[in-house]
Amino acid sequence: MSDGEGPEDSASAGQHSQTVKVQRCPECGSTRLMRDYESAEIVCMDCGIVVAQRIADRGPEWRAFDDEQRTKRTRVGAPLTYTIHDKGLSTMIDWHDRDIYGKSLSPGQKAQVYRLRKWQRRIRVSDATERNLAFALSEITKIANNVNLPRNILETASVIYRKAVRERLIRGRSIQGVTAAAIYLGCRQCGLARTLEEIAQSSGVSKKEVGRSYRFLIKELGYSIPPVKPSQYITKFSNQLTMQGKVEEIAHKILAAAKELKLTSGRGPTGIAAAASYIASVLTGERKTQREIAEIAQVTEVTIRNRYKELVERLMFGMSI
């Protein structure tokens, strides 16, 4: 112990070092402790004793009084994302060849930065697993952009593919087929209406291959996927056919009545949703041909006609065609 340090100072220092571990009041044993950051103290709310003092403020050193100031003063990197093989944590050396002040680099510095950039690109992908992830996640992003999928589907599909890589399920299968299956599985998990044909067409893989990989992932990863509801396709068909909201509302009512009569069981969700959309368009006077709806729903006109007849007969609509 030094000359200027007494027992009280050492006790205070020990108390300060144990600030974070304080969970109970030493006086009354209460666990109702309050952290007062303005006074830098931990106070018992029952007996009022100061349990610890001079606690460290682990927040930022700046203050902000509105959202604009908070956004400008925050110094953080990009959020973690599963769509990049290293989760976005690696650094990048850009190609501008300029320093922090915007001045051009000298020829010697350019050569040095070129070598640094080359080795940075090489060490970002260290082994075969990361190389597989880097290629597959770029394929997932490409397919998701082609089908206009939201960000949460992209992240979900990336997590599914990472699980498949961790379980060594990719060996012997095409990366394109498994990535397309992961995207379709992500759509089914998040309740987004996308058909297997759409995913297969955007990925350039056959529908048979995507379906085989999809069933394999479900079996091996132990996912429990609920069946697709026909109502999930109604909004999609209405938007693509540019129909009014009244048509969509009536189509949902038709599907609800058909579900009560057990007309939807055993039928393809896209076919019965397309038939309900066709009936609703006729009832509201905003006629769409069966061929138009069949092209959007990616089913045949015969399917729409058969489902349409079943719904009309059982639900007893009076329609003029």
KOLPATOR-9215 format. One line per field, with one value per residue: residue number from 1; residue in three letters; x, y, z of N, C-alpha, C, O in turn. Coordinates in steps of 0.1 Angstrom, whole numbers. Last residue first. Example, Ala and Ser with C-alpha at 12.3 -4.5 7.8 and 13.67 -1.06 7.14 Angstrom:
BEGIN
num [2	1]
residu [SER	ALA]
n.px [128	132]
n.py [-22	-57]
n.pz [71	78]
ca.px [137	123]
ca.py [-11	-45]
ca.pz [71	78]
c.px [129	132]
c.py [0	-33]
c.pz [79	78]
o.px [134	142]
o.py [11	-33]
o.pz [80	85]
This chain:
BEGIN
num [321	320	319	318	317	316	315	314	313	312	311	310	309	308	307	306	305	304	303	302	301	300	299	298	297	296	295	294	293	292	291	290	289	288	287	286	285	284	283	282	281	280	279	278	277	276	275	274	273	272	271	270	269	268	267	266	265	264	263	262	261	260	259	258	257	256	255	254	253	252	251	250	249	248	247	246	245	244	243	242	241	240	239	238	237	236	235	234	233	232	231	230	229	228	227	226	225	224	223	222	221	220	219	218	217	216	215	214	213	212	211	210	209	208	207	206	205	204	203	202	201	200	199	198	197	196	195	194	193	192	191	190	189	188	187	186	185	184	183	182	181	180	179	178	177	176	175	174	173	172	171	170	169	168	167	166	165	164	163	162	161	160	159	158	157	156	155	154	153	152	151	150	149	148	147	146	145	144	143	142	141	140	139	138	137	136	135	134	133	132	131	130	129	128	127	126	125	124	123	122	121	120	119	118	117	116	115	114	113	112	111	110	109	108	107	106	105	104	103	102	101	100	99	98	97	96	95	94	93	92	91	90	89	88	87	86	85	84	83	82	81	80	79	78	77	76	75	74	73	72	71	70	69	68	67	66	65	64	63	62	61	60	59	58	57	56	55	54	53	52	51	50	49	48	47	46	45	44	43	42	41	40	39	38	37	36	35	34	33	32	31	30	29	28	27	26	25	24	23	22	21	20	19	18	17	16	15	14	13	12	11	10	9	8	7	6	5	4	3	2	1]
residu [ILE	SER	MET	GLY	PHE	MET	LEU	ARG	GLU	VAL	LEU	GLU	LYS	TYR	ARG	ASN	ARG	ILE	THR	VAL	GLU	THR	VAL	GLN	ALA	ILE	GLU	ALA	ILE	GLU	ARG	GLN	THR	LYS	ARG	GLU	GLY	THR	LEU	VAL	SER	ALA	ILE	TYR	SER	ALA	ALA	ALA	ALA	ILE	GLY	THR	PRO	GLY	ARG	GLY	SER	THR	LEU	LYS	LEU	GLU	LYS	ALA	ALA	ALA	LEU	ILE	LYS	HIS	ALA	ILE	GLU	GLU	VAL	LYS	GLY	GLN	MET	THR	LEU	GLN	ASN	SER	PHE	LYS	THR	ILE	TYR	GLN	SER	PRO	LYS	VAL	PRO	PRO	ILE	SER	TYR	GLY	LEU	GLU	LYS	ILE	LEU	PHE	ARG	TYR	SER	ARG	GLY	VAL	GLU	LYS	LYS	SER	VAL	GLY	SER	SER	GLN	ALA	ILE	GLU	GLU	LEU	THR	ARG	ALA	LEU	GLY	CYS	GLN	ARG	CYS	GLY	LEU	TYR	ILE	ALA	ALA	ALA	THR	VAL	GLY	GLN	ILE	SER	ARG	GLY	ARG	ILE	LEU	ARG	GLU	ARG	VAL	ALA	LYS	ARG	TYR	ILE	VAL	SER	ALA	THR	GLU	LEU	ILE	ASN	ARG	PRO	LEU	ASN	VAL	ASN	ASN	ALA	ILE	LYS	THR	ILE	GLU	SER	LEU	ALA	PHE	ALA	LEU	ASN	ARG	GLU	THR	ALA	ASP	SER	VAL	ARG	ILE	ARG	ARG	GLN	TRP	LYS	ARG	LEU	ARG	TYR	VAL	GLN	ALA	LYS	GLN	GLY	PRO	SER	LEU	SER	LYS	GLY	TYR	ILE	ASP	ARG	ASP	HIS	TRP	ASP	ILE	MET	THR	SER	LEU	GLY	LYS	ASP	HIS	ILE	THR	TYR	THR	LEU	PRO	ALA	GLY	VAL	ARG	THR	ARG	LYS	THR	ARG	GLN	GLU	ASP	ASP	PHE	ALA	ARG	TRP	GLU	PRO	GLY	ARG	ASP	ALA	ILE	ARG	GLN	ALA	VAL	VAL	ILE	GLY	CYS	ASP	MET	CYS	VAL	ILE	GLU	ALA	SER	GLU	TYR	ASP	ARG	MET	LEU	ARG	THR	SER	GLY	CYS	GLU	PRO	CYS	ARG	GLN	VAL	LYS	VAL	THR	GLN	SER	HIS	GLN	GLY	ALA	SER	ALA	SER	ASP	GLU	PRO	GLY	GLU	GLY	ASP	SER	MET]
n.px [-726	-741	-749	-757	-742	-740	-719	-718	-716	-694	-673	-673	-667	-641	-626	-628	-616	-590	-582	-583	-563	-537	-516	-504	-517	-514	-527	-553	-562	-563	-581	-605	-606	-624	-646	-660	-684	-684	-686	-662	-644	-652	-645	-617	-610	-617	-598	-574	-578	-578	-551	-534	-539	-555	-575	-578	-602	-620	-645	-657	-674	-655	-642	-661	-662	-636	-637	-656	-642	-620	-635	-644	-618	-610	-630	-625	-601	-597	-568	-544	-533	-515	-533	-547	-528	-520	-544	-547	-529	-537	-560	-551	-522	-499	-493	-464	-436	-411	-378	-355	-335	-343	-368	-363	-344	-359	-378	-360	-349	-372	-379	-357	-360	-385	-381	-346	-333	-333	-345	-369	-382	-383	-400	-424	-430	-437	-449	-455	-467	-452	-447	-422	-420	-422	-399	-379	-383	-374	-348	-339	-342	-322	-300	-301	-297	-271	-255	-265	-250	-228	-232	-250	-251	-237	-247	-238	-253	-278	-275	-271	-297	-312	-301	-310	-337	-339	-329	-350	-372	-366	-367	-389	-383	-384	-372	-347	-338	-335	-315	-294	-292	-284	-259	-245	-246	-230	-204	-199	-201	-179	-159	-162	-154	-128	-114	-114	-120	-103	-79	-82	-87	-63	-45	-54	-49	-22	-14	-25	-10	14	8	2	26	40	25	4	-31	-50	-70	-89	-80	-75	-65	-74	-82	-107	-116	-114	-112	-131	-134	-161	-187	-208	-208	-192	-211	-242	-266	-268	-254	-251	-250	-220	-207	-210	-214	-237	-242	-264	-285	-287	-296	-321	-335	-322	-301	-273	-239	-210	-199	-223	-222	-212	-200	-192	-199	-196	-208	-232	-253	-266	-298	-326	-341	-353	-336	-302	-284	-254	-244	-240	-260	-270	-276	-285	-301	-315	-326	-340	-333	-322	-306	-300	-272	-264	-287	-275	-258	-228	-211	-203	-187	-163	-147	-157	-148	-121	-121	-129	-109	-88	-97	-97	-70	-52	-25	-1	19	6	9]
n.py [-158	-150	-167	-172	-198	-221	-235	-256	-245	-228	-246	-262	-244	-236	-259	-262	-238	-240	-263	-253	-235	-243	-219	-195	-172	-158	-175	-176	-151	-151	-172	-163	-127	-106	-79	-66	-72	-86	-113	-116	-115	-137	-158	-154	-159	-186	-196	-191	-207	-232	-232	-228	-251	-280	-300	-312	-288	-270	-277	-277	-256	-238	-231	-217	-194	-184	-179	-158	-139	-134	-123	-99	-86	-84	-67	-44	-34	-42	-55	-61	-86	-84	-81	-105	-124	-116	-120	-149	-165	-170	-185	-212	-219	-245	-264	-257	-276	-282	-295	-312	-314	-336	-329	-304	-311	-328	-311	-295	-312	-317	-292	-286	-307	-300	-276	-269	-236	-209	-193	-186	-211	-219	-199	-204	-231	-229	-197	-178	-160	-164	-174	-181	-207	-204	-189	-207	-227	-212	-209	-236	-242	-226	-238	-264	-258	-246	-267	-301	-326	-336	-318	-306	-313	-308	-291	-267	-264	-262	-238	-221	-222	-209	-184	-176	-176	-154	-133	-132	-127	-101	-85	-99	-106	-105	-124	-114	-112	-140	-147	-132	-143	-169	-164	-155	-179	-195	-183	-183	-210	-220	-207	-217	-244	-241	-211	-182	-153	-132	-135	-123	-96	-90	-93	-72	-50	-50	-45	-19	-5	-6	8	33	41	46	67	82	88	119	129	126	121	95	88	67	45	33	8	-1	-29	-40	-64	-84	-88	-99	-126	-139	-143	-126	-129	-124	-95	-69	-35	-15	2	34	61	87	113	112	101	120	142	131	127	148	151	134	133	111	87	60	40	32	48	32	45	58	33	12	15	37	29	27	5	0	6	13	25	32	61	85	104	95	69	48	19	3	-28	-50	-70	-67	-68	-46	-43	-51	-59	-76	-74	-63	-65	-39	-32	-40	-18	-2	-16	-12	15	16	3	21	43	33	28	51	62	75	54	22	-12]
n.pz [-676	-646	-617	-585	-565	-547	-538	-555	-581	-579	-572	-595	-615	-607	-610	-638	-647	-637	-651	-677	-678	-654	-637	-630	-623	-648	-666	-655	-658	-687	-692	-681	-680	-658	-652	-630	-618	-595	-605	-619	-598	-583	-600	-601	-575	-573	-591	-578	-556	-567	-578	-555	-539	-552	-529	-505	-494	-502	-494	-469	-462	-452	-476	-490	-473	-478	-505	-506	-491	-509	-530	-519	-516	-543	-552	-538	-547	-583	-600	-613	-614	-593	-571	-572	-567	-540	-526	-530	-518	-493	-495	-496	-477	-476	-446	-425	-419	-398	-403	-402	-419	-435	-446	-458	-477	-493	-504	-519	-537	-552	-561	-578	-597	-609	-620	-628	-625	-627	-608	-618	-620	-594	-583	-598	-591	-565	-557	-528	-503	-472	-446	-438	-447	-475	-480	-472	-492	-514	-506	-506	-533	-543	-531	-542	-570	-569	-560	-563	-541	-529	-499	-483	-457	-433	-414	-424	-447	-436	-422	-444	-455	-435	-436	-461	-458	-439	-455	-475	-460	-451	-474	-500	-535	-564	-579	-583	-556	-551	-568	-557	-531	-538	-549	-527	-512	-528	-527	-499	-493	-507	-493	-467	-473	-482	-467	-467	-481	-475	-486	-511	-506	-494	-515	-531	-514	-512	-538	-541	-522	-536	-559	-547	-536	-560	-572	-546	-547	-545	-517	-498	-473	-472	-506	-534	-550	-553	-546	-511	-491	-464	-437	-423	-415	-429	-426	-444	-465	-462	-451	-424	-410	-386	-398	-403	-374	-357	-342	-342	-350	-368	-352	-332	-347	-354	-331	-304	-287	-275	-264	-262	-254	-249	-218	-194	-167	-137	-104	-80	-57	-41	-23	-2	12	11	16	-10	-31	-30	-57	-72	-91	-107	-109	-133	-130	-106	-105	-77	-65	-48	-32	2	25	39	34	8	-17	-46	-67	-81	-102	-109	-87	-77	-79	-59	-37	-39	-35	-9	3	-2	13	39	44	22	4	4	4	-8	0]
ca.px [-713	-743	-740	-764	-742	-753	-722	-720	-727	-707	-677	-675	-679	-651	-628	-633	-630	-598	-583	-592	-577	-543	-524	-496	-517	-509	-513	-544	-560	-555	-567	-598	-608	-611	-643	-646	-684	-682	-697	-675	-643	-653	-659	-625	-607	-624	-613	-577	-577	-590	-563	-534	-543	-544	-574	-575	-593	-606	-643	-647	-680	-665	-635	-657	-674	-641	-628	-659	-654	-618	-628	-653	-627	-602	-628	-638	-601	-601	-583	-548	-544	-510	-523	-554	-535	-511	-539	-557	-526	-525	-562	-555	-536	-502	-497	-479	-441	-425	-388	-366	-334	-330	-366	-374	-341	-347	-382	-369	-340	-365	-388	-360	-348	-383	-390	-359	-332	-328	-331	-360	-380	-375	-387	-417	-426	-424	-451	-446	-472	-453	-461	-427	-419	-432	-412	-380	-386	-388	-356	-339	-351	-336	-303	-303	-309	-283	-257	-261	-262	-235	-223	-248	-262	-230	-251	-233	-238	-276	-277	-260	-286	-315	-299	-295	-331	-343	-322	-336	-371	-367	-354	-385	-386	-388	-386	-355	-340	-345	-328	-297	-295	-297	-270	-247	-254	-244	-211	-198	-211	-192	-160	-165	-168	-138	-114	-102	-125	-117	-80	-79	-97	-75	-44	-53	-63	-30	-11	-30	-25	13	13	-8	15	45	26	16	-19	-46	-58	-93	-83	-86	-63	-73	-68	-106	-107	-121	-103	-130	-132	-147	-177	-205	-218	-186	-205	-228	-266	-265	-263	-248	-255	-232	-206	-211	-203	-235	-231	-251	-280	-283	-283	-311	-331	-332	-314	-281	-253	-218	-194	-214	-228	-208	-211	-188	-200	-186	-207	-220	-246	-258	-283	-320	-336	-360	-349	-313	-291	-264	-245	-231	-251	-266	-264	-287	-288	-317	-315	-346	-328	-332	-308	-313	-278	-257	-283	-283	-271	-238	-215	-212	-200	-174	-144	-159	-163	-127	-116	-137	-122	-87	-95	-110	-79	-56	-37	-13	17	13	0]
ca.py [-158	-150	-159	-170	-184	-216	-222	-259	-254	-222	-235	-268	-251	-226	-254	-272	-241	-229	-263	-264	-229	-244	-232	-206	-183	-152	-171	-189	-155	-141	-173	-174	-139	-110	-92	-63	-66	-72	-107	-116	-105	-124	-156	-153	-146	-176	-197	-185	-192	-227	-234	-218	-238	-272	-292	-320	-299	-266	-277	-286	-267	-243	-239	-230	-203	-188	-190	-171	-144	-140	-136	-110	-89	-92	-80	-51	-41	-34	-55	-48	-84	-87	-70	-92	-124	-116	-107	-139	-162	-163	-171	-205	-216	-232	-263	-259	-265	-285	-284	-314	-303	-337	-341	-305	-302	-333	-322	-289	-306	-328	-299	-278	-306	-313	-277	-275	-250	-216	-198	-175	-203	-226	-200	-191	-228	-236	-210	-179	-168	-156	-173	-167	-204	-212	-183	-195	-230	-217	-197	-228	-249	-224	-224	-262	-265	-239	-255	-288	-319	-345	-327	-300	-318	-315	-305	-272	-266	-273	-250	-222	-228	-223	-192	-177	-185	-167	-137	-134	-140	-112	-88	-90	-110	-94	-127	-117	-100	-132	-153	-130	-128	-166	-170	-146	-167	-199	-184	-170	-201	-225	-204	-203	-241	-246	-225	-190	-167	-131	-141	-138	-104	-89	-103	-85	-53	-52	-58	-30	-7	-12	-6	26	38	35	53	82	82	106	131	127	135	99	87	80	49	47	9	3	-18	-38	-50	-82	-83	-85	-119	-136	-155	-125	-130	-138	-101	-82	-45	-21	-3	19	55	73	111	118	94	107	143	136	116	144	156	137	134	122	99	69	45	24	49	37	35	60	47	14	2	37	29	39	12	-3	12	3	28	22	54	74	105	109	72	63	25	12	-19	-39	-71	-65	-80	-52	-38	-57	-49	-76	-79	-61	-77	-46	-25	-49	-29	3	-15	-26	10	23	-3	7	44	37	16	45	54	83	63	35	0]
ca.pz [-682	-661	-625	-597	-571	-553	-531	-541	-578	-582	-563	-581	-615	-608	-596	-629	-650	-632	-637	-674	-678	-667	-637	-635	-613	-635	-668	-656	-645	-680	-696	-675	-687	-663	-658	-635	-632	-594	-596	-626	-609	-577	-597	-614	-581	-565	-594	-591	-554	-561	-586	-566	-534	-552	-542	-516	-490	-504	-508	-471	-469	-443	-466	-495	-474	-464	-500	-513	-486	-496	-532	-522	-504	-533	-558	-536	-534	-571	-597	-611	-623	-606	-574	-573	-580	-551	-527	-535	-532	-494	-493	-509	-477	-481	-460	-427	-427	-399	-403	-392	-409	-428	-439	-447	-466	-486	-495	-508	-527	-546	-553	-566	-589	-602	-609	-631	-622	-638	-605	-615	-632	-603	-578	-599	-605	-568	-561	-540	-514	-484	-451	-435	-433	-468	-483	-465	-478	-513	-508	-493	-523	-547	-528	-528	-565	-574	-552	-569	-547	-539	-507	-497	-466	-444	-413	-411	-448	-444	-414	-435	-462	-438	-423	-459	-467	-435	-443	-479	-467	-441	-468	-490	-522	-556	-575	-594	-564	-543	-570	-571	-533	-530	-557	-538	-507	-526	-540	-507	-487	-510	-507	-469	-468	-491	-470	-462	-482	-470	-472	-510	-514	-487	-504	-536	-519	-500	-532	-550	-520	-522	-560	-555	-527	-551	-578	-554	-541	-552	-526	-512	-476	-464	-492	-528	-549	-557	-558	-523	-496	-478	-442	-429	-405	-431	-419	-431	-459	-466	-465	-428	-419	-390	-390	-408	-387	-358	-349	-340	-341	-372	-364	-328	-340	-364	-339	-314	-283	-287	-261	-268	-248	-257	-230	-206	-178	-150	-115	-91	-62	-49	-23	-14	13	7	28	2	-31	-26	-45	-71	-78	-108	-97	-132	-138	-109	-110	-88	-66	-56	-46	-9	16	42	46	20	-7	-34	-70	-70	-96	-118	-90	-77	-89	-73	-39	-41	-48	-19	4	-7	-2	33	43	35	3	4	16	-9	0]
c.px [-715	-730	-744	-756	-751	-752	-734	-724	-729	-718	-691	-680	-683	-665	-640	-636	-636	-613	-592	-593	-586	-557	-530	-503	-508	-507	-506	-530	-551	-552	-558	-584	-600	-613	-629	-641	-670	-683	-696	-686	-656	-652	-661	-639	-615	-622	-621	-592	-579	-590	-575	-547	-543	-547	-561	-573	-591	-597	-628	-644	-670	-672	-645	-650	-670	-653	-632	-650	-658	-630	-624	-647	-637	-611	-621	-637	-614	-601	-585	-563	-549	-520	-518	-545	-541	-517	-529	-551	-536	-522	-549	-556	-540	-518	-501	-482	-456	-432	-402	-376	-345	-329	-354	-371	-351	-343	-371	-373	-348	-356	-381	-369	-350	-371	-388	-368	-346	-326	-325	-346	-369	-372	-378	-403	-419	-420	-437	-447	-463	-457	-463	-441	-425	-432	-423	-394	-387	-392	-371	-347	-351	-346	-318	-306	-312	-296	-269	-264	-257	-247	-232	-240	-260	-241	-245	-235	-233	-261	-275	-262	-274	-303	-301	-292	-316	-337	-326	-327	-357	-367	-355	-372	-382	-392	-392	-369	-348	-348	-339	-312	-300	-301	-284	-258	-255	-252	-226	-206	-211	-203	-174	-167	-172	-152	-126	-102	-113	-124	-95	-82	-94	-86	-57	-53	-64	-44	-19	-27	-30	-2	11	-4	4	34	31	17	-8	-33	-54	-82	-88	-90	-76	-72	-67	-91	-105	-110	-109	-121	-130	-146	-163	-195	-215	-195	-198	-221	-252	-264	-259	-258	-251	-237	-220	-210	-203	-223	-228	-240	-266	-278	-278	-297	-320	-327	-325	-295	-260	-232	-202	-210	-218	-214	-206	-200	-197	-187	-196	-220	-232	-249	-277	-305	-328	-355	-357	-326	-301	-270	-255	-231	-240	-257	-261	-274	-291	-303	-318	-336	-333	-325	-317	-315	-291	-263	-276	-278	-280	-252	-225	-218	-209	-187	-155	-157	-166	-141	-122	-134	-131	-101	-95	-109	-93	-65	-40	-26	4	10	9]
c.py [-153	-149	-160	-161	-184	-201	-215	-246	-256	-232	-230	-257	-257	-233	-244	-267	-251	-232	-252	-265	-240	-238	-232	-219	-194	-163	-166	-185	-168	-146	-163	-175	-150	-124	-94	-76	-63	-65	-92	-110	-104	-113	-142	-150	-143	-162	-187	-185	-185	-212	-229	-220	-227	-257	-283	-313	-308	-278	-275	-287	-278	-256	-245	-238	-216	-197	-194	-182	-158	-146	-142	-123	-100	-96	-90	-65	-49	-42	-47	-47	-70	-84	-72	-81	-110	-116	-106	-125	-151	-158	-163	-190	-208	-230	-248	-258	-267	-274	-290	-302	-304	-326	-341	-318	-303	-324	-328	-300	-300	-323	-310	-285	-298	-313	-290	-276	-256	-231	-206	-180	-192	-218	-208	-192	-214	-233	-216	-194	-168	-165	-164	-165	-191	-209	-190	-188	-218	-220	-201	-215	-241	-230	-221	-248	-263	-245	-247	-276	-305	-338	-336	-310	-314	-321	-314	-287	-272	-275	-262	-235	-230	-230	-206	-185	-187	-178	-151	-139	-143	-126	-100	-94	-100	-98	-116	-119	-102	-118	-144	-135	-126	-152	-167	-151	-156	-187	-187	-172	-188	-215	-209	-200	-226	-243	-228	-204	-176	-145	-139	-143	-119	-97	-102	-96	-67	-56	-61	-44	-18	-15	-13	11	30	31	42	68	82	101	118	129	137	114	93	78	63	52	24	5	-14	-27	-51	-68	-80	-79	-103	-127	-152	-136	-129	-139	-115	-88	-59	-32	-8	15	40	68	96	114	99	99	129	136	119	133	153	141	138	122	112	81	54	29	43	37	40	49	47	28	4	25	30	40	24	5	10	11	17	23	42	65	94	111	87	67	39	18	-10	-28	-59	-66	-79	-65	-46	-53	-55	-66	-79	-65	-75	-59	-33	-43	-39	-9	-11	-26	-4	17	3	0	30	38	20	34	48	75	71	43	12]
c.pz [-697	-667	-639	-606	-583	-557	-536	-533	-563	-579	-566	-572	-602	-608	-596	-615	-641	-635	-631	-658	-674	-666	-651	-633	-617	-625	-655	-658	-645	-666	-689	-679	-679	-669	-662	-641	-637	-608	-595	-618	-617	-588	-591	-610	-593	-570	-586	-595	-567	-558	-580	-575	-545	-548	-541	-529	-503	-501	-511	-486	-473	-449	-456	-485	-480	-464	-486	-508	-493	-489	-519	-524	-507	-521	-549	-541	-532	-558	-584	-609	-622	-617	-589	-577	-582	-565	-539	-537	-537	-508	-494	-507	-490	-481	-463	-441	-429	-406	-404	-392	-399	-417	-430	-439	-454	-475	-487	-499	-516	-535	-545	-556	-577	-593	-601	-618	-624	-636	-617	-613	-630	-616	-588	-594	-606	-582	-564	-544	-526	-496	-463	-440	-430	-453	-476	-467	-469	-499	-507	-494	-510	-537	-532	-524	-550	-569	-556	-560	-553	-545	-516	-505	-480	-454	-424	-409	-435	-446	-423	-426	-453	-445	-426	-446	-465	-444	-439	-467	-471	-448	-458	-483	-511	-542	-567	-591	-576	-550	-563	-573	-547	-532	-551	-547	-518	-521	-538	-520	-496	-505	-512	-484	-470	-487	-479	-466	-479	-471	-467	-496	-512	-493	-495	-525	-524	-504	-520	-544	-529	-519	-547	-556	-535	-541	-569	-561	-551	-546	-533	-522	-491	-467	-485	-513	-544	-557	-562	-534	-510	-481	-457	-435	-411	-421	-419	-423	-446	-458	-471	-443	-423	-400	-395	-399	-392	-372	-348	-348	-338	-363	-369	-340	-337	-359	-349	-322	-293	-282	-274	-263	-252	-250	-238	-219	-190	-160	-128	-101	-73	-54	-30	-15	-1	8	24	14	-19	-25	-42	-58	-81	-95	-97	-120	-137	-117	-113	-92	-78	-56	-55	-22	5	34	49	33	5	-24	-58	-74	-85	-112	-98	-80	-88	-82	-53	-43	-50	-33	-7	-7	-8	18	37	33	17	3	16	3	0]
o.px [-705	-722	-749	-755	-752	-761	-739	-731	-741	-729	-699	-690	-694	-674	-647	-646	-647	-622	-600	-604	-597	-563	-530	-497	-505	-497	-495	-521	-543	-540	-547	-575	-591	-620	-623	-633	-670	-682	-706	-694	-660	-659	-671	-646	-620	-631	-630	-597	-586	-600	-583	-552	-552	-557	-557	-570	-600	-586	-623	-640	-673	-676	-642	-651	-676	-653	-631	-655	-663	-630	-625	-652	-639	-610	-625	-643	-614	-601	-576	-570	-558	-516	-516	-548	-541	-513	-528	-553	-534	-514	-549	-554	-532	-525	-505	-475	-460	-434	-405	-381	-345	-323	-354	-373	-347	-340	-372	-373	-344	-355	-384	-367	-346	-372	-389	-362	-356	-319	-313	-336	-361	-361	-366	-394	-410	-408	-427	-445	-463	-451	-473	-446	-432	-442	-432	-400	-396	-404	-379	-354	-361	-356	-324	-314	-323	-306	-276	-274	-247	-254	-241	-241	-267	-239	-248	-227	-224	-256	-269	-253	-266	-299	-294	-283	-311	-332	-317	-319	-352	-361	-345	-368	-372	-403	-403	-378	-356	-359	-349	-320	-309	-313	-294	-266	-265	-263	-234	-213	-222	-212	-180	-175	-183	-161	-133	-92	-104	-132	-98	-87	-104	-94	-61	-61	-74	-51	-24	-35	-39	-5	7	-13	-2	33	26	11	-10	-24	-55	-85	-90	-101	-86	-76	-59	-88	-101	-98	-109	-122	-128	-156	-155	-194	-220	-190	-197	-224	-250	-261	-247	-270	-248	-229	-230	-212	-198	-223	-218	-229	-258	-268	-266	-288	-312	-315	-337	-300	-255	-237	-199	-217	-206	-212	-196	-208	-199	-176	-188	-231	-222	-240	-282	-299	-325	-362	-368	-327	-308	-264	-264	-221	-232	-248	-249	-264	-299	-296	-322	-336	-330	-313	-321	-325	-292	-261	-281	-266	-292	-257	-230	-228	-221	-198	-157	-164	-175	-147	-126	-142	-139	-104	-101	-118	-99	-69	-32	-36	-2	1	19]
o.py [-153	-139	-171	-149	-193	-194	-205	-247	-256	-227	-227	-259	-256	-228	-243	-270	-250	-229	-255	-267	-237	-237	-222	-229	-203	-164	-168	-192	-170	-145	-166	-180	-148	-132	-86	-83	-57	-52	-85	-102	-94	-103	-135	-142	-132	-154	-181	-176	-175	-206	-222	-209	-218	-252	-279	-319	-312	-278	-277	-298	-288	-265	-256	-250	-227	-207	-206	-193	-167	-156	-155	-134	-109	-107	-101	-74	-58	-54	-44	-39	-66	-81	-62	-72	-105	-108	-96	-119	-145	-149	-151	-182	-200	-239	-241	-251	-277	-263	-300	-299	-296	-329	-345	-318	-303	-329	-332	-298	-301	-328	-313	-284	-302	-319	-290	-277	-249	-238	-209	-173	-189	-219	-204	-186	-213	-232	-209	-203	-158	-175	-158	-153	-190	-208	-184	-183	-217	-217	-194	-212	-241	-224	-214	-246	-261	-238	-242	-276	-300	-344	-343	-309	-319	-333	-326	-294	-280	-287	-272	-242	-240	-241	-215	-193	-198	-188	-159	-148	-154	-135	-108	-105	-93	-95	-116	-115	-94	-113	-141	-128	-118	-149	-164	-143	-149	-185	-181	-162	-182	-212	-202	-191	-223	-239	-219	-210	-178	-148	-145	-154	-127	-104	-112	-105	-74	-65	-72	-53	-26	-26	-25	2	21	19	31	58	83	109	107	130	148	118	96	69	71	62	26	4	-21	-16	-62	-61	-73	-67	-96	-120	-160	-138	-130	-150	-117	-85	-61	-39	-6	23	34	71	93	112	91	91	126	132	111	129	156	134	145	111	123	85	55	23	48	28	52	44	38	33	-2	24	24	50	32	12	16	21	12	22	43	62	94	119	90	70	42	23	-15	-19	-59	-62	-89	-72	-52	-60	-64	-63	-80	-60	-85	-63	-34	-49	-46	-10	-16	-34	-8	15	-4	-7	28	33	12	30	40	81	73	41	13]
o.pz [-704	-665	-644	-604	-591	-553	-531	-523	-559	-574	-557	-564	-597	-601	-586	-609	-637	-627	-622	-653	-668	-656	-658	-629	-609	-618	-652	-652	-636	-661	-686	-672	-671	-664	-668	-635	-648	-608	-595	-623	-622	-587	-594	-617	-596	-570	-591	-600	-567	-559	-587	-579	-545	-553	-530	-539	-510	-506	-522	-491	-480	-442	-451	-485	-476	-457	-483	-506	-486	-483	-518	-520	-499	-516	-547	-535	-524	-558	-576	-616	-630	-628	-596	-586	-593	-573	-546	-547	-548	-511	-497	-517	-495	-486	-455	-449	-433	-400	-410	-381	-390	-406	-418	-427	-443	-464	-476	-486	-504	-524	-533	-544	-566	-582	-589	-607	-623	-643	-616	-615	-639	-621	-590	-601	-614	-585	-566	-536	-534	-497	-465	-439	-419	-447	-471	-458	-460	-494	-500	-485	-503	-534	-525	-515	-546	-566	-548	-553	-549	-553	-512	-518	-489	-458	-425	-403	-436	-446	-418	-423	-455	-443	-421	-446	-466	-440	-435	-468	-469	-442	-457	-484	-513	-537	-563	-599	-580	-550	-568	-580	-549	-534	-558	-553	-518	-526	-545	-524	-498	-513	-520	-488	-474	-494	-484	-469	-487	-462	-457	-495	-511	-486	-489	-526	-521	-498	-517	-544	-524	-514	-546	-555	-529	-538	-570	-556	-563	-542	-527	-534	-495	-465	-492	-507	-550	-564	-574	-532	-519	-475	-463	-437	-404	-420	-410	-413	-437	-447	-483	-448	-424	-398	-407	-393	-385	-381	-339	-360	-332	-368	-373	-339	-338	-365	-352	-322	-290	-272	-282	-259	-247	-240	-235	-229	-197	-160	-131	-105	-74	-57	-26	-7	-10	5	33	21	-16	-18	-52	-48	-89	-89	-88	-120	-140	-111	-122	-83	-89	-48	-67	-24	-1	36	60	43	11	-24	-59	-84	-80	-116	-96	-78	-98	-93	-59	-51	-61	-41	-13	-17	-19	11	30	22	22	3	26	10	7]
